[in-house]
Amino acid sequence: MNFDWNRVRTAKWPIVAVLVAFTFGVAVGRSFQRAPAQPLAAASAASTSASPFQAPIQRGEEAQAITEEGGLTEVTQATQKMPPVSTEELMGRIKLAVESGKTPPNVFGTIAYSLTKENASEVMGFVAALPRRPVRDTLRQVLMSHWAEIDPAAAVSYVEAVPDSKTQVNLIRSVMAQWARQDLAQATAWAQQQPAGPVRDQALRNVAVAMAEADPRGALSLLQTVPGGRANDGTYMLIFHHWAGREPAAAAAGLDQVPAGRGRDSAVRTVVGEWARTDASAALSWANSLTPGQTRDRAVQSVISTAAEKDPAGAAAMALAVPDGGARSGAVNAVAQQWARLDPRGALNWIKTLPESDSVREALRNILSQWVRTEPTAAAQYIAALPPGEAQTSAANAIAGDLAGNDPKSAVAWAEGLPAGPARENALRSIVVKWSESDANSAADYALKNSKPGDRSNQLDSVLGRWMQTDGDAALAWLDKLTDKNIHDQLVPRIIGTLADHDPQQASKLVAQLPPSDAPSNAAANLASQWARQDSDAASKWAAALPQGKARDRAFSGVANSWAQNDSAGAAKWLDGLPAGSSRDSAVGSYAQSMASSDPQTAIRWIETIASPEQRDMQLYSTLRRWQRSDPGAATSWVNNSSLPEDVKARLLRSKY
């Protein structure tokens, strides 16, 4: 299938997000989403030669190409050349990626060329048994997609045998996107034969997307047989993306068949954006014929933004013809963004002719963000020459990060040359954070020695947060060398939060370093909650090993809350085995609150086992109030038939909810 990535890349980031999510699901979508690549004009020779900043190097095609079905099916050329490895080696690399919490690019190339019909089932079983973590789920989706590409029948059979319905839905998304592309008829027949439910619905959505390229009308008819409400929104967008690319007027007429809501609004913007590529005037006329409101305003902005890709001056005239209000502001900003990609100086000259307003200032920030990528010195000099005030502060914020990405030390020197005030402080803050991506040690040293006391902990927090993800040992070594105990004690709880996601064992060691205060209990609660999402058993054992006290109680509460969300039966079994005491009371209270919305009677039965009268009454009152809001009749009946004291019954029945 041929797909024009440039059409999507320039102005259709919502479509990109839907495309990515459609094959691999939300977890993978979050892993792979990135900002659209921008075309960069070459900087002038004079500016480049005189500049301490180096103009950024234009990147080639992104590491992944997105197909119409929404899958990340290609990786960089270098990754594609990864040689196949043995099944044992493949599983070892996957395990290492899951344990480290990182997905190096070569892992995807290894999967693509090492997964075979013969080993796919074994590898999938191995991955399913690994601890449940975001990276594991990502790799599982990728494996499923590749398996479906080489053996769709076996991949489907595997999914059918998965006992958990939620996992089935996520995996069938990966399978159907590939299968429907290879054999639409068989994939459609299989999907339609499935019993009613989430798996069938998701399979039909993927089939509809594959069908849309050749038969968008048929795809629309098929989707209308799928229940799901907002779950269908992304599919509508993709169908109309295909349709409008060939028959924009017919696609616009077909929008009447889409239920009102976010899905229709997105489809409208998709249609007019595609239409504007071939006939901006007709697209704008149709957009203006819509009922006044947010949908029409966004449609008009979409037309003007698309028109500005080829004719920014003409699009600027369209924008200024829009009546005053939010729609005009959005249109002006859209033109500024597109114009700045082609000619930032021309965009800047245009924006200067407009009356001062919040929308014009926002447009100016966007222009400067583009300009600094091609002519960093010129953009920096322009901002330095602005009079101190809101405009300079906003402009400095817009370019500081990009300057630091090219040459952080020169960026710091530029920011330090700004007049004292918000513009200087905000610019330095942005530069330090960006600097930490390339040289965290130097960025941390600068923030420690040069930032204002009020900004120091925030800057260091940002720097160390990034550093922990790339080189945790080095970051912790730097932290251990701090001689200022106050700063050290402020940073440790935040570092614990960063570590909890990918190295809870290391995070648990830092909890013991916290000074006596509320910090240990807050950190213990957060760590336990995050750890339990990955490994409830390990988190519960760590919490049980803590000394008696507030931190232990809060940790038990965190474990119970996360465990109940992932596996309420498992959490209940754990609670049954806990000895009486304040830690158990905290855990039971947290578990009950997690269950209160879905099963208030079970929540109350657990609350009645809390030993502390004060905590028991507080939890009972809170749960009953929530129950009253969701089902007043059932809650009132329970209160009347309960063994609660009469004065408590009366107070509960009189309460407003």
C-alpha positions as CSV (number, residue, x, y, z in Angstrom):
1,M,0.0,0.0,0.0
2,N,1.3,3.4,-0.9
3,F,1.0,6.1,1.7
4,D,2.1,9.7,1.6
5,W,3.7,10.2,5.0
6,N,4.4,13.9,4.2
7,R,0.7,14.6,4.0
8,V,0.2,13.3,7.6
9,R,3.5,14.6,9.0
10,T,3.0,18.3,8.3
11,A,-0.4,18.9,9.9
12,K,-2.1,15.8,11.1
13,W,-0.6,14.8,14.4
14,P,-4.0,13.6,15.7
15,I,-4.1,11.1,12.8
16,V,-0.5,10.0,13.6
17,A,-1.5,9.3,17.1
18,V,-4.5,7.3,16.0
19,L,-2.5,5.4,13.4
20,V,0.1,4.4,15.9
21,A,-2.4,3.4,18.6
22,F,-4.4,1.4,16.1
23,T,-1.9,-1.4,15.7
24,F,-0.1,-1.6,19.0
25,G,-2.5,0.1,21.4
26,V,-2.0,3.0,23.8
27,A,1.1,1.6,25.5
28,V,3.0,1.4,22.2
29,G,1.6,4.6,21.0
30,R,3.1,6.4,24.0
31,S,6.4,4.8,23.4
32,F,6.7,5.9,19.7
33,Q,4.9,9.2,19.4
34,R,7.1,12.0,18.5
35,A,6.7,15.6,17.2
36,P,6.2,15.9,13.4
37,A,9.4,16.6,11.6
38,Q,9.7,20.1,10.3
39,P,11.3,21.1,7.0
40,L,14.2,23.3,7.8
41,A,15.6,25.9,5.5
42,A,19.4,26.3,5.4
43,A,20.7,29.1,7.6
44,S,22.4,32.0,5.9
45,A,26.2,31.7,5.5
46,A,26.7,35.0,7.4
47,S,24.6,34.0,10.3
48,T,26.2,30.6,10.6
49,S,29.7,31.8,10.4
50,A,29.2,34.5,13.0
51,S,27.2,32.4,15.4
52,P,28.3,30.6,18.5
53,F,25.2,28.4,17.9
54,Q,25.3,25.8,15.2
55,A,22.2,25.5,13.2
56,P,20.6,22.1,13.8
57,I,21.2,19.3,11.3
58,Q,18.1,18.3,9.4
59,R,17.2,14.7,10.2
60,G,16.3,12.2,7.6
61,E,13.1,10.1,7.7
62,E,12.0,9.2,11.2
63,A,13.1,5.9,12.7
64,Q,9.7,4.5,11.9
65,A,7.4,4.9,8.9
66,I,3.7,4.7,9.6
67,T,1.4,2.8,7.4
68,E,-2.2,3.5,6.8
69,E,-3.3,0.6,9.0
70,G,-1.5,2.4,11.9
71,G,1.4,0.2,12.5
72,L,5.0,0.9,13.1
73,T,6.1,-1.7,10.5
74,E,9.4,-0.2,9.5
75,V,12.4,0.8,11.4
76,T,15.5,2.7,10.4
77,Q,17.6,1.2,7.7
78,A,20.4,0.4,10.2
79,T,17.9,-1.4,12.4
80,Q,16.5,-3.4,9.5
81,K,19.9,-4.8,8.9
82,M,20.1,-6.4,12.3
83,P,21.0,-10.1,11.8
84,P,18.7,-12.8,13.2
85,V,19.6,-14.4,16.5
86,S,18.7,-17.7,18.1
87,T,15.5,-18.0,20.0
88,E,17.4,-18.1,23.3
89,E,19.3,-14.9,22.4
90,L,16.1,-13.2,21.3
91,M,14.4,-14.0,24.6
92,G,17.4,-12.9,26.5
93,R,17.4,-9.5,24.9
94,I,13.7,-9.1,25.5
95,K,14.2,-9.9,29.1
96,L,17.0,-7.4,29.5
97,A,14.9,-4.7,27.9
98,V,12.0,-5.4,30.3
99,E,14.2,-5.5,33.3
100,S,16.0,-2.2,32.4
101,G,12.7,-0.5,31.4
102,K,14.2,0.6,28.1
103,T,13.6,-0.4,24.5
104,P,16.8,0.1,22.5
105,P,16.0,0.5,18.7
106,N,17.9,-2.7,17.8
107,V,15.5,-4.7,19.8
108,F,12.8,-4.1,17.2
109,G,15.1,-5.1,14.4
110,T,16.1,-8.2,16.2
111,I,12.4,-9.1,16.7
112,A,11.6,-8.4,13.0
113,Y,14.3,-10.8,11.8
114,S,14.4,-13.4,14.5
115,L,10.8,-14.2,15.1
116,T,9.7,-17.1,12.9
117,K,6.7,-19.4,12.5
118,E,8.5,-22.0,14.5
119,N,9.5,-20.0,17.5
120,A,6.7,-17.3,17.7
121,S,4.5,-19.3,20.2
122,E,7.5,-20.0,22.5
123,V,8.7,-16.4,22.5
124,M,5.2,-15.1,23.2
125,G,4.7,-17.5,26.1
126,F,8.1,-16.4,27.5
127,V,7.2,-12.7,27.3
128,A,3.7,-13.2,28.8
129,A,5.4,-14.7,31.9
130,L,7.7,-11.7,32.4
131,P,6.8,-9.2,35.1
132,R,4.0,-6.9,34.0
133,R,5.7,-3.6,33.0
134,P,5.1,-1.0,30.3
135,V,8.1,-2.2,28.3
136,R,6.9,-5.8,28.4
137,D,3.5,-4.8,27.1
138,T,5.1,-2.7,24.3
139,L,7.3,-5.6,23.2
140,R,4.4,-8.0,23.4
141,Q,2.4,-5.9,21.0
142,V,5.4,-5.6,18.6
143,L,5.9,-9.4,18.7
144,M,2.2,-9.9,18.0
145,S,2.3,-7.6,15.0
146,H,5.3,-9.4,13.5
147,W,3.8,-12.8,14.2
148,A,0.6,-11.8,12.4
149,E,2.7,-10.7,9.5
150,I,4.3,-14.1,9.0
151,D,1.6,-16.4,10.2
152,P,-1.8,-14.6,10.9
153,A,-3.7,-17.8,11.5
154,A,-1.4,-18.9,14.3
155,A,-1.3,-15.4,15.8
156,V,-5.1,-15.3,15.8
157,S,-5.3,-18.8,17.5
158,Y,-2.9,-17.6,20.1
159,V,-5.1,-14.5,20.9
160,E,-8.2,-16.7,21.1
161,A,-6.6,-18.7,23.8
162,V,-5.6,-15.7,26.0
163,P,-7.9,-15.8,29.1
164,D,-7.9,-12.1,29.9
165,S,-10.4,-10.2,27.8
166,K,-8.5,-6.9,28.1
167,T,-5.3,-8.4,26.9
168,Q,-7.2,-10.1,24.1
169,V,-8.4,-6.7,22.8
170,N,-5.0,-5.2,22.9
171,L,-3.4,-8.2,21.1
172,I,-6.2,-8.5,18.5
173,R,-5.5,-4.9,17.5
174,S,-2.0,-5.8,16.5
175,V,-3.0,-9.0,14.7
176,M,-5.9,-7.6,12.7
177,A,-4.0,-4.6,11.5
178,Q,-1.6,-6.9,9.8
179,W,-4.0,-9.7,8.7
180,A,-6.5,-7.3,7.2
181,R,-3.7,-5.8,5.1
182,Q,-2.7,-9.2,3.8
183,D,-6.1,-10.8,3.3
184,L,-9.0,-8.5,3.9
185,A,-11.7,-11.0,3.0
186,Q,-10.5,-13.7,5.4
187,A,-9.9,-11.1,8.2
188,T,-13.4,-9.7,7.7
189,A,-15.0,-13.1,7.8
190,W,-13.2,-14.1,11.0
191,A,-14.1,-10.8,12.7
192,Q,-17.8,-11.1,11.8
193,Q,-18.0,-14.6,13.1
194,Q,-16.8,-13.7,16.6
195,P,-19.3,-13.4,19.4
196,A,-20.5,-10.0,20.4
197,G,-18.0,-8.3,22.6
198,P,-14.9,-6.1,22.8
199,V,-12.7,-8.5,20.7
200,R,-15.1,-8.6,17.8
201,D,-15.6,-4.8,18.0
202,Q,-11.9,-4.1,17.9
203,A,-11.3,-6.6,15.1
204,L,-14.0,-5.0,13.0
205,R,-12.5,-1.5,13.6
206,N,-9.2,-2.7,12.2
207,V,-10.9,-4.3,9.2
208,A,-12.8,-1.1,8.5
209,V,-9.5,0.9,8.4
210,A,-8.0,-1.6,6.0
211,M,-11.1,-1.6,3.8
212,A,-11.2,2.2,3.7
213,E,-8.4,2.6,1.2
214,A,-10.3,0.9,-1.6
215,D,-13.9,1.2,-0.3
216,P,-14.4,4.0,2.2
217,R,-18.2,3.8,1.9
218,G,-18.2,0.1,2.7
219,A,-15.8,0.8,5.6
220,L,-18.2,3.4,7.0
221,S,-21.1,1.1,6.7
222,L,-19.2,-1.7,8.4
223,L,-18.1,0.6,11.3
224,Q,-21.7,1.6,11.9
225,T,-22.5,-2.0,12.8
226,V,-19.9,-1.8,15.6
227,P,-21.1,-0.6,19.0
228,G,-18.8,1.4,21.2
229,G,-19.5,5.1,21.0
230,R,-16.2,7.0,21.5
231,A,-14.2,3.9,20.9
232,N,-15.0,4.3,17.2
233,D,-13.8,7.9,17.0
234,G,-10.4,7.1,15.8
235,T,-11.7,4.7,13.2
236,Y,-14.0,7.4,11.7
237,M,-11.0,9.7,11.4
238,L,-9.0,7.2,9.5
239,I,-11.8,6.2,7.2
240,F,-12.5,9.8,6.2
241,H,-8.7,10.5,5.9
242,H,-8.7,7.9,3.1
243,W,-12.0,9.0,1.6
244,A,-11.2,12.7,1.5
245,G,-7.8,12.1,-0.1
246,R,-9.6,11.0,-3.2
247,E,-13.2,12.4,-3.1
248,P,-13.3,15.3,-0.6
249,A,-16.8,16.5,-1.6
250,A,-18.2,13.0,-1.3
251,A,-16.5,12.5,2.0
252,A,-17.9,15.8,3.3
253,A,-21.4,14.6,2.3
254,G,-20.7,11.2,4.1
255,L,-20.1,13.0,7.4
256,D,-23.8,13.2,7.9
257,Q,-23.7,9.4,8.7
258,V,-21.3,9.9,11.6
259,P,-22.9,10.3,15.1
260,A,-22.4,13.7,16.7
261,G,-19.5,13.9,19.1
262,R,-15.7,14.0,19.1
263,G,-15.4,11.4,16.4
264,R,-17.4,13.5,14.0
265,D,-15.5,16.6,14.9
266,S,-12.2,14.9,14.2
267,A,-13.5,13.5,10.9
268,V,-14.7,17.0,9.8
269,R,-11.2,18.4,10.4
270,T,-9.7,15.5,8.6
271,V,-11.9,16.0,5.5
272,V,-11.5,19.8,5.2
273,G,-7.7,19.4,5.8
274,E,-7.4,17.0,2.9
275,W,-9.8,19.0,0.7
276,A,-7.8,22.2,1.2
277,R,-4.8,20.5,-0.4
278,T,-6.6,20.5,-3.8
279,D,-9.2,23.3,-3.4
280,A,-8.8,25.5,-0.4
281,S,-11.5,27.9,-1.4
282,A,-14.1,25.1,-1.8
283,A,-13.0,23.6,1.5
284,L,-13.3,26.9,3.3
285,S,-16.7,27.6,1.8
286,W,-18.0,24.2,3.0
287,A,-16.4,24.7,6.5
288,N,-18.1,28.1,6.8
289,S,-21.5,26.4,6.0
290,L,-21.3,24.3,9.1
291,T,-23.4,25.2,12.2
292,P,-21.6,28.0,14.2
293,G,-19.7,26.5,17.0
294,Q,-16.4,24.8,17.9
295,T,-16.6,22.2,15.1
296,R,-16.9,25.0,12.5
297,D,-14.1,27.1,14.1
298,R,-11.7,24.1,14.1
299,A,-12.7,23.2,10.5
300,V,-11.9,26.7,9.3
301,Q,-8.6,26.6,11.1
302,S,-7.7,23.3,9.6
303,V,-8.4,24.6,6.1
304,I,-6.3,27.7,6.6
305,S,-3.5,25.8,8.2
306,T,-3.3,23.4,5.2
307,A,-3.6,26.3,2.7
308,A,-0.6,28.0,4.5
309,E,1.6,25.0,3.6
310,K,1.8,26.2,0.0
311,D,0.6,29.8,0.1
312,P,1.1,31.4,3.5
313,A,0.3,34.9,2.2
314,G,-3.0,33.7,0.7
315,A,-3.8,31.8,3.9
316,A,-3.0,34.9,5.9
317,A,-5.6,36.8,4.0
318,M,-8.1,34.0,4.7
319,A,-7.3,34.2,8.4
320,L,-7.8,37.9,8.7
321,A,-11.2,37.5,7.0
322,V,-12.4,35.3,9.8
323,P,-14.6,37.3,12.3
324,D,-12.9,38.3,15.5
325,G,-12.9,35.6,18.2
326,G,-11.3,32.3,19.0
327,A,-11.6,31.0,15.4
328,R,-9.6,34.0,14.1
329,S,-7.0,33.7,16.8
330,G,-6.5,30.0,16.0
331,A,-6.4,30.7,12.2
332,V,-3.7,33.4,12.7
333,N,-1.6,31.1,14.8
334,A,-2.0,28.3,12.3
335,V,-0.7,30.6,9.5
336,A,2.2,31.8,11.6
337,Q,3.3,28.2,12.3
338,Q,3.2,27.1,8.7
339,W,4.7,30.3,7.3
340,A,7.5,30.2,9.8
341,R,8.5,26.7,8.6
342,L,8.9,28.1,5.1
343,D,10.1,31.7,5.8
344,P,10.4,32.8,9.4
345,R,11.5,36.3,8.5
346,G,8.4,36.7,6.3
347,A,6.2,35.3,9.0
348,L,7.7,37.7,11.5
349,N,7.2,40.7,9.2
350,W,3.5,39.7,8.8
351,I,2.8,39.2,12.5
352,K,4.3,42.6,13.3
353,T,1.5,44.2,11.2
354,L,-1.2,42.8,13.5
355,P,-2.6,44.5,16.6
356,E,-1.1,43.3,19.9
357,S,-3.1,40.5,21.5
358,D,-2.6,37.2,23.3
359,S,-3.0,35.3,20.1
360,V,-0.5,37.4,18.3
361,R,2.0,36.9,21.1
362,E,1.4,33.2,20.9
363,A,1.9,33.3,17.1
364,L,5.2,35.2,17.7
365,R,6.5,32.5,20.0
366,N,5.8,29.9,17.4
367,I,7.6,31.9,14.7
368,L,10.6,32.3,16.9
369,S,10.6,28.6,17.8
370,Q,11.0,27.9,14.0
371,W,13.4,30.7,13.4
372,V,15.9,29.6,16.0
373,R,16.3,26.3,14.3
374,T,17.6,27.8,11.1
375,E,19.1,31.1,12.2
376,P,19.8,30.8,15.9
377,T,22.0,33.9,16.2
378,A,19.5,36.2,14.4
379,A,16.6,34.9,16.6
380,A,18.7,35.3,19.8
381,Q,19.7,38.9,18.8
382,Y,16.2,39.8,18.0
383,I,14.9,38.7,21.4
384,A,17.8,40.4,23.3
385,A,16.9,43.7,21.6
386,L,13.3,43.5,22.8
387,P,12.4,45.8,25.7
388,P,12.2,43.9,29.0
389,G,8.7,42.7,29.7
390,E,6.2,40.0,28.9
391,A,7.0,40.0,25.2
392,Q,10.7,39.4,25.8
393,T,10.0,36.8,28.5
394,S,7.7,34.9,26.3
395,A,10.1,35.1,23.3
396,A,13.1,33.9,25.4
397,N,11.1,30.9,26.6
398,A,10.2,30.0,23.0
399,I,13.9,29.7,21.9
400,A,15.9,28.8,25.0
401,G,15.5,25.1,24.7
402,D,16.4,25.0,21.0
403,L,19.5,27.2,21.6
404,A,20.6,24.8,24.3
405,G,20.1,21.8,22.1
406,N,22.7,23.3,19.7
407,D,25.3,24.6,22.1
408,P,24.3,24.8,25.8
409,K,27.3,26.8,27.0
410,S,26.7,29.5,24.4
411,A,23.0,29.4,25.2
412,V,23.8,30.0,28.9
413,A,26.1,32.9,28.0
414,W,23.3,34.4,25.8
415,A,20.7,34.0,28.6
416,E,23.1,35.5,31.2
417,G,23.4,38.5,29.0
418,L,19.6,39.2,29.2
419,P,18.5,41.9,31.6
420,A,17.7,40.6,35.1
421,G,14.1,39.6,35.4
422,P,11.7,36.8,34.4
423,A,13.0,36.5,30.8
424,R,16.5,35.7,32.0
425,E,15.4,33.4,34.8
426,N,13.0,31.4,32.6
427,A,15.5,31.1,29.8
428,L,18.2,29.8,32.1
429,R,15.8,27.3,33.6
430,S,14.9,25.9,30.1
431,I,18.5,25.8,29.0
432,V,19.6,23.9,32.0
433,V,16.9,21.3,31.6
434,K,17.8,20.9,27.9
435,W,21.5,20.8,28.7
436,S,20.9,17.8,30.9
437,E,19.9,15.7,27.9
438,S,23.5,15.9,26.5
439,D,25.6,16.5,29.6
440,A,23.7,16.0,32.8
441,N,26.7,16.3,35.1
442,S,27.6,19.8,33.8
443,A,24.0,20.9,33.8
444,A,23.6,19.8,37.5
445,D,26.8,21.5,38.5
446,Y,25.7,24.7,36.8
447,A,22.3,24.6,38.5
448,L,23.8,24.0,41.9
449,K,26.3,26.8,41.6
450,N,24.6,29.5,39.6
451,S,20.8,29.2,39.9
452,K,18.8,31.3,42.4
453,P,18.0,29.5,45.7
454,G,14.3,29.5,44.8
455,D,14.9,27.9,41.4
456,R,17.8,25.6,42.4
457,S,15.8,22.6,43.7
458,N,13.4,22.7,40.8
459,Q,16.2,22.8,38.2
460,L,18.1,20.1,39.9
461,D,14.9,18.0,40.2
462,S,14.4,18.3,36.4
463,V,18.0,17.5,35.7
464,L,18.3,14.5,38.0
465,G,14.9,13.2,36.8
466,R,16.3,12.9,33.2
467,W,19.7,11.8,34.4
468,M,18.2,8.9,36.4
469,Q,16.6,7.6,33.3
470,T,19.9,7.6,31.3
471,D,22.5,6.9,33.9
472,G,21.1,6.3,37.3
473,D,24.4,5.3,39.0
474,A,26.1,8.5,37.9
475,A,23.1,10.6,39.1
476,L,23.1,8.9,42.5
477,A,26.9,9.3,42.8
478,W,26.5,13.1,42.1
479,L,23.7,13.3,44.7
480,D,25.8,11.5,47.3
481,K,28.5,14.1,46.9
482,L,26.2,17.0,47.8
483,T,27.5,18.9,50.8
484,D,24.3,21.0,51.2
485,K,22.1,18.6,53.3
486,N,18.9,20.7,52.8
487,I,19.1,20.4,49.0
488,H,20.0,16.7,49.3
489,D,16.9,16.1,51.5
490,Q,14.7,18.0,49.1
491,L,15.8,16.0,46.1
492,V,15.8,12.5,47.4
493,P,11.9,12.1,47.5
494,R,11.7,13.3,43.9
495,I,14.4,10.9,42.8
496,I,12.5,8.0,44.5
497,G,9.5,8.9,42.5
498,T,11.6,8.8,39.3
499,L,13.2,5.5,40.2
500,A,10.1,3.8,41.3
501,D,8.9,3.1,37.7
502,H,12.0,1.3,36.5
503,D,14.1,0.4,39.5
504,P,11.9,0.1,42.7
505,Q,14.6,-1.9,44.5
506,Q,17.1,1.0,44.2
507,A,14.3,3.5,45.1
508,S,13.5,1.5,48.3
509,K,17.1,2.0,49.5
510,L,16.8,5.7,49.2
511,V,13.7,5.8,51.4
512,A,15.9,5.0,54.4
513,Q,18.0,8.1,53.7
514,L,15.2,10.5,54.2
515,P,15.2,12.7,57.3
516,P,12.6,12.3,60.0
517,S,9.5,14.1,58.7
518,D,6.5,13.4,56.5
519,A,8.9,12.8,53.6
520,P,9.6,9.1,54.3
521,S,5.9,8.3,54.6
522,N,5.0,10.1,51.4
523,A,7.8,8.5,49.5
524,A,7.0,5.1,50.9
525,A,3.4,5.5,49.8
526,N,4.3,6.6,46.3
527,L,7.0,3.9,45.9
528,A,4.7,1.1,47.1
529,S,1.9,2.2,44.9
530,Q,4.1,2.4,41.7
531,W,6.0,-0.8,42.6
532,A,2.7,-2.8,43.2
533,R,1.6,-1.9,39.7
534,Q,4.6,-3.9,38.4
535,D,5.0,-6.5,41.1
536,S,2.5,-6.6,43.9
537,D,4.1,-9.4,45.7
538,A,7.6,-7.8,45.9
539,A,6.1,-4.4,46.9
540,S,4.0,-6.0,49.7
541,K,7.1,-7.8,51.1
542,W,9.1,-4.6,51.0
543,A,6.3,-2.8,52.9
544,A,6.1,-5.5,55.5
545,A,9.8,-5.2,56.2
546,L,9.5,-1.5,57.1
547,P,9.5,-0.6,60.8
548,Q,6.2,0.1,62.5
549,G,5.1,3.6,61.9
550,K,3.5,6.1,59.5
551,A,5.7,5.2,56.6
552,R,4.8,1.5,56.9
553,D,1.1,2.3,57.1
554,R,1.2,4.5,54.1
555,A,3.2,1.9,52.1
556,F,0.5,-0.8,52.9
557,S,-2.1,1.7,51.7
558,G,-0.2,2.2,48.4
559,V,0.2,-1.5,47.8
560,A,-3.5,-2.2,48.5
561,N,-4.7,0.5,46.2
562,S,-2.6,-0.6,43.2
563,W,-3.1,-4.3,43.8
564,A,-6.9,-3.8,44.0
565,Q,-6.9,-2.1,40.6
566,N,-4.9,-4.9,38.9
567,D,-6.1,-7.9,40.8
568,S,-8.8,-7.4,43.4
569,A,-9.0,-11.1,44.3
570,G,-5.3,-11.3,44.8
571,A,-5.4,-8.2,46.9
572,A,-8.2,-9.6,49.1
573,K,-6.2,-12.8,49.6
574,W,-3.2,-10.7,50.8
575,L,-5.4,-8.7,53.2
576,D,-6.7,-11.9,54.7
577,G,-3.2,-12.9,55.7
578,L,-2.3,-9.6,57.4
579,P,-2.1,-9.4,61.2
580,A,-4.3,-6.9,63.0
581,G,-2.8,-3.4,63.4
582,S,-2.5,0.0,61.9
583,S,-0.8,-1.1,58.8
584,R,-3.6,-3.6,58.0
585,D,-6.2,-0.9,58.8
586,S,-4.6,1.4,56.3
587,A,-4.4,-1.3,53.6
588,V,-8.1,-2.4,54.1
589,G,-9.2,1.3,54.0
590,S,-7.3,1.8,50.7
591,Y,-8.7,-1.5,49.3
592,A,-12.2,-0.5,50.2
593,Q,-12.0,2.8,48.6
594,S,-10.8,1.2,45.4
595,M,-13.8,-1.2,45.5
596,A,-16.4,1.4,46.6
597,S,-17.6,2.5,43.2
598,S,-17.9,-1.0,41.6
599,D,-18.9,-3.1,44.7
600,P,-19.8,-0.9,47.7
601,Q,-21.2,-3.8,49.7
602,T,-17.9,-5.7,49.5
603,A,-16.1,-2.5,50.4
604,I,-18.2,-2.1,53.5
605,R,-17.7,-5.7,54.6
606,W,-14.0,-5.1,54.5
607,I,-14.3,-1.8,56.3
608,E,-16.1,-3.6,59.2
609,T,-12.9,-5.5,59.8
610,I,-10.9,-2.4,60.5
611,A,-9.8,-2.4,64.2
612,S,-9.5,1.3,64.8
613,P,-13.0,2.7,65.5
614,E,-12.1,6.2,64.2
615,Q,-10.7,4.9,61.0
616,R,-13.6,2.4,60.6
617,D,-16.2,5.1,61.0
618,M,-14.4,7.5,58.6
619,Q,-14.1,4.9,55.9
620,L,-17.7,3.7,56.3
621,Y,-19.0,7.2,56.1
622,S,-16.9,8.0,53.0
623,T,-18.0,4.8,51.2
624,L,-21.7,5.3,52.0
625,R,-21.6,8.8,50.8
626,R,-20.2,7.6,47.4
627,W,-22.8,4.9,47.3
628,Q,-25.6,7.4,47.9
629,R,-24.4,9.4,45.0
630,S,-24.4,6.4,42.6
631,D,-27.4,4.4,43.9
632,P,-29.4,6.3,46.5
633,G,-32.0,3.6,46.9
634,A,-29.6,0.7,47.5
635,A,-27.5,2.8,49.9
636,T,-30.6,3.9,51.9
637,S,-31.8,0.3,52.1
638,W,-28.4,-0.9,53.3
639,V,-28.3,1.8,56.0
640,N,-31.8,1.0,57.2
641,N,-31.1,-2.7,57.5
642,S,-27.6,-2.4,59.0
643,S,-26.6,-2.7,62.7
644,L,-25.3,0.8,62.8
645,P,-26.4,2.9,65.8
646,E,-29.6,4.8,65.1
647,D,-27.9,8.3,65.4
648,V,-25.4,7.2,62.8
649,K,-28.1,6.0,60.5
650,A,-30.0,9.2,60.9
651,R,-26.9,11.3,60.1
652,L,-26.2,9.3,57.0
653,L,-29.7,9.5,55.7
654,R,-29.9,13.2,56.3
655,S,-26.6,13.9,54.5
656,K,-26.6,15.8,51.2
657,Y,-25.1,14.1,48.3
